[in-house]
């Protein structure tokens, strides 16, 4: 284990998603606030527990909103999160495909999910 310059510790190499995040190069893609579970430790705010999508803090009305936000940020990857992105799997896949088509295979996608007990 070693200390990083990001005020944390790591064993081995810092994962690619973490590297992009600390550089500010990872888009946060919130695909839906819907989740079939009701975990007591869930950090999701009550107003986000709806079937809405955001690219960073930008409400998503169309895929173009996601692409534009990623371009503005000069994102090199995206963290896919939500309530549970798998509860709206078709939408999540559609968003991922659009990002890969627009930014190429090297655009890193990282699932961000709460721990399930």
C-alpha positions in Angstrom: 0.0 0.0 0.0 1.3 3.4 -0.8 0.1 7.0 -0.4 -1.1 8.8 -3.6 -0.8 12.5 -4.4 -4.6 12.6 -4.2 -4.7 12.2 -0.4 -5.6 8.6 -0.4 -3.9 5.1 -0.5 -3.7 2.5 -3.1 -2.5 -1.1 -3.5 -1.0 -1.6 -6.9 -1.9 0.8 -9.7 -4.7 3.3 -9.5 -7.6 2.0 -11.7 -8.2 3.7 -15.0 -11.5 5.1 -13.9 -9.9 6.6 -10.8 -7.1 8.1 -12.8 -9.6 9.9 -15.1 -11.7 11.0 -12.1 -8.8 12.7 -10.3 -7.9 14.5 -13.6 -11.5 15.7 -13.9 -11.7 13.8 -17.2 -14.6 11.5 -16.4 -18.2 12.3 -17.2 -20.7 11.3 -14.5 -23.5 9.6 -16.4 -26.5 9.2 -14.1 -28.8 7.0 -16.2 -31.8 6.7 -13.9 -32.7 7.3 -10.2 -34.9 4.1 -10.3 -33.7 1.2 -8.2 -35.6 -1.9 -7.1 -33.9 -2.0 -3.8 -34.3 0.2 -0.7 -30.9 0.1 0.9 -30.7 2.0 4.2 -27.2 3.2 3.3 -28.1 4.6 -0.2 -26.6 8.1 -0.6 -29.0 9.0 -3.4 -31.0 12.1 -2.6 -34.8 11.7 -2.5 -35.3 14.1 -5.5 -33.0 12.0 -7.6 -35.0 8.8 -7.0 -37.0 9.4 -10.1 -36.7 8.1 -13.7 -34.4 11.0 -14.8 -31.0 11.1 -16.5 -28.1 13.5 -16.0 -24.7 14.0 -17.7 -22.7 15.5 -14.8 -25.4 17.9 -13.4 -27.0 18.6 -16.8 -30.5 17.1 -17.3 -30.5 14.7 -20.3 -33.4 15.3 -22.8 -31.6 13.5 -25.7 -28.4 11.7 -26.4 -27.0 14.9 -27.9 -27.0 16.4 -24.4 -24.7 13.7 -23.2 -22.4 14.0 -26.2 -22.3 17.8 -25.9 -21.5 17.7 -22.1 -18.7 15.1 -22.7 -17.2 17.4 -25.4 -17.5 20.5 -23.1 -15.7 18.6 -20.4 -13.2 17.0 -22.8 -14.1 13.7 -21.1 -11.9 10.7 -21.7 -14.4 8.4 -20.0 -17.6 8.1 -18.1 -18.8 6.6 -14.8 -22.2 5.0 -15.3 -24.3 5.3 -12.2 -27.8 6.1 -10.9 -30.2 4.5 -8.7 -29.5 1.2 -10.7 -28.5 1.7 -14.3 -29.6 -2.0 -15.0 -33.2 -1.1 -14.1 -33.2 0.8 -17.4 -30.9 -1.4 -19.3 -32.0 -0.4 -22.8 -31.4 3.3 -22.0 -28.1 2.6 -20.4 -26.9 0.5 -23.4 -28.1 3.2 -25.8 -26.1 5.9 -23.9 -23.0 3.7 -23.8 -23.2 2.9 -27.5 -23.6 6.6 -28.3 -20.5 7.5 -26.3 -18.4 4.7 -27.9 -19.6 5.7 -31.4 -18.7 9.4 -30.8 -15.5 9.1 -28.9 -14.1 5.7 -29.9 -13.2 2.4 -28.2 -10.6 4.1 -26.0 -13.4 6.1 -24.2 -13.4 4.4 -20.8 -16.6 3.4 -19.2 -16.7 2.6 -15.5 -19.7 1.2 -13.6 -20.3 3.0 -10.3 -22.6 1.0 -8.1 -23.4 0.9 -4.4 -22.2 -2.2 -2.6 -24.9 -4.7 -2.4 -25.2 -6.7 0.9 
